[in-house]
Amino acid sequence: MAIRPSPDPPVAEFAGQLFFRLWRASHVRAADVLGTVGLTPALFGLLNVIGARPGTIQQELGSVMGIDRTTMVALIDQLEDAGLATRRPSAKDRRAREIAITPKGRRLLQRARRMISGVDDEVLAGLTAQEREDLLTLLRQALDSAPAQPPWSSEEGD
């Protein structure tokens, strides 16, 4: 049974509550659609970054995405096992491993991006195109100035 958010201002006026409710609306729908192609939101997020940053070092991915080392290794293992990404020795540092998207991973990423765009369209249907652009700008700005937090771990759930 789906429930609609309460319009009651005392409940809806705190940013954290609104972020959580909007995140949940997006996350639940994203998990549903991504699950149809064998991805989770975390795997999609990682594949999306790998697709945008070819040859990024595994450790840098964890730092960029705010994911702890153990969880990052497990996520990359899953992408590699599915044939979506590969690890290779870094040309700059023999101890480091670069992560590259495979052609299969690139095709799936393009499809998954379309799916997530559809989820965004559903979740943000009440906003104009300009309001959506403004929202993303404000969210990035808020995130850049937010207090530091510990890296995300798979123990927190996906």
N, C-alpha and C positions, 0 to 999 in steps of 0.2 A: 504494500500500500504506500503510495507516494504521498508526501506531505508538503504543503506549501509553507514557505517562511512566514513567520508572523510579522504583520506590519506594525506591531506595537513598538513605538519609538524607544521606550526605556530598554527593551530587549535588543533592538537593532542598532543602537547608536554607537556601540563600541567597535572600533576598527577590528580588533582581534576576533570578535564574534562574527562580524561580517566576512572577514577573510576566511575563517574556518568554514562557514556555511557555503560561501562561493567556491572555495577549494573543493569541498566535499561534493557539491553539485557537478563540478568539472571532473574531479578525480573518479567518481563512481561511473560516470558516463564514459570517460576515457578508458577506464579499465575494461568496461564492457566491449567497446568497439575494438580496442587493441587486442583483446583476448581472442577475437575471431581470426587474427593473423599470427597468434603465438607470441605476442609481446605483452609486457606489463608497462605501466607508466614509467617505471624506473628504467627498464630496458629501452623503451622508446627515447627517453631523455638522453641516455648515454649514446645510443645510436645516432641521435640527432646531433650531438656535440662532435662525435667522431666524424660524422659526415661533413661537418662544417670546418673541422680542424684536422685535415689529413696528417698522419704521422705524429700525432701528439703522444708524448710519453705518458705511460700509464699513471705515474705518480702525479703528473700535471692534471690529468683528467679528474682525479680525486679532489685535487685542490680547487680546480675551476668549478666543479659541481658540488663541492661541499659534502663529499661522500668519504667515509672512512676506508682505509686501505683494504681491510678484509672484505668488506662489502663490494668494493670496486673490483677486486680480484674475482669474486664470485659472479658478478654481473658480466665481466669480460669473458669469463669461462663460458657462461651461458650463450653469449653472442658468438663466441668462437665455435662452440659445439653445434650451433644452429647454422654455421657457415656464413654468418653475417659480418664477421670481423676476424682479423688475424693479428697475431703478435709477431713482431720481428725485431731483431736486434737493432738498436739505434746506431746510426752512422756516427753520431757525436760522442756517444758514451756506451761502451760495450756492455756495461752492467744494466743499462736501461732498456726497456722494451717499448717500441712504438706500436701504437694500435692503429690499424688501417681498416677501413670499410671495404668489404668485398663487393663485386658486382651484384651478387644476390642481395647483400645488405643494402646497397644503394637503391635497388628496385623496391625493396620492402620499405625503406625509409620514405621514398617518394609517395608510396601508397599510404603509409601511416601518417605522413604529414597532411595529406588530403583528409584523412579520417579525423585527425585532431582539429583541423580547421573547421570541419563540420561540427565537432563538439563545441568549439568556441562559438560558432554561429548560434548553436542552440542555447548555450549558457548565457551568452551576452546579447540575445535577441532583443532585449529591451533598450539597447544602446544604439545610437547612430554610429556610422563609420568614424566620424570625428571623435565622438565620445569614447569609442573603443581605443582609438589611437592615443587619446589623452590618458585614458586609464592605464595603458601599458607604459606610457612615459612616466606617469606618477608612481606606478608600482616599481619600476626600475629605480627611480629616484629614491623612493622610500627604502628599497632593499639596499642600495648603495650606502645609505646612512644608518641602517639598522645596526644594533649591537651585534658583535661577533657571536657566533654560536658554535657548539661542537659539531663535527661532521655527522651527517646522517648515517645511520647504520640500518641494515636490513632487519635487525631486531625490532625496530620501530614499526615495521610493516610497510607495505608498498601501496 
